[in-house]
Amino acid sequence: MSRYTGSSYKQARRVGFSITETGKELAKRPYGPGQHGNARKGKTSDYGTQLKEKQKVRFMYGLNERQFKKTFAEAEKMKGIQGVNFLKLLESRLDNLVYRIGFASTRRGARQLVNHGHVTVNGKKVDIPSYRVKAGDVISLKEDDKSLKVVAEALAKVNHRVDFITYDESKMEGTFVRMPERNELNADINEALIVEFYNK
């Protein structure tokens, strides 16, 4: 299944959820895209509600359906609550953490940095966006890439970082300290609906 390369704003408006977590996509037009996006719609079925919740999270992390389902299956094998484990696995992806650190202003931009070989984990180049980062791993950029204009611009916009990441400004490296707690993740996501969707 090919990756979606269209407008992230359209995706956000389609599911009524800010996939960049900034709220910018819905600020001007908080309704669906297209000619009839602002029309009143009828009641959504349970299936429709569950599907929408799944799409919200899938669009947010930028995964295709196959990757998303595979990660969900991994979460099922872990101890604890499946839905929460699922979100934790998505958060520990390398492309997501590059975004969380601030090396890129979007997850799509972070994926591109990783794909192009600019990112290192514990000093070694890793060019796989889905790479699972472990607690204690240090994420940085190759020495020659620390002066990239796109990185400098992204870092300049950062005004807050999540608590499960620490950042050393002098070394330009971030450390994934630990797996996140559920209360540190997006409160507008109802992961139980995603579990219901896949367990039908």
Stockholm file with secondary structure:
# STOCKHOLM 1.0

chainA/1-200         MSRYTGSSYKQARRVGFSITETGKELAKRPYGPGQHGNARKGKTSDYGTQLKEKQKVRFMYGLNERQFKKTFAEAEKMKGIQGVNFLKLLESRLDNLVYRIGFASTRRGARQLVNHGHVTVNGKKVDIPSYRVKAGDVISLKEDDKSLKVVAEALAKVNHRVDFITYDESKMEGTFVRMPERNELNADINEALIVEFYNK
#=GR chainA/1-200 SS CCCCCSCHHHHHHHHTSCTTSSSHHHHSCCSCSSTTTTSCCCCCCHHHHHHHHHHHHHHHHTCCHHHHHHHHHHHHTSSSCHHHHHHHHHHTBHHHHHHHHTSSSSHHHHHHHHHTTCEEETTEECCCTTCBCCTTCEEEECGGGTTCHHHHHHHHTCCCCCTTEEEETTTTEEEECSCCCGGGSCTTCCHHHHHHHHTC
#=GC SS_cons         CCCCCSCHHHHHHHHTSCTTSSSHHHHSCCSCSSTTTTSCCCCCCHHHHHHHHHHHHHHHHTCCHHHHHHHHHHHHTSSSCHHHHHHHHHHTBHHHHHHHHTSSSSHHHHHHHHHTTCEEETTEECCCTTCBCCTTCEEEECGGGTTCHHHHHHHHTCCCCCTTEEEETTTTEEEECSCCCGGGSCTTCCHHHHHHHHTC
//
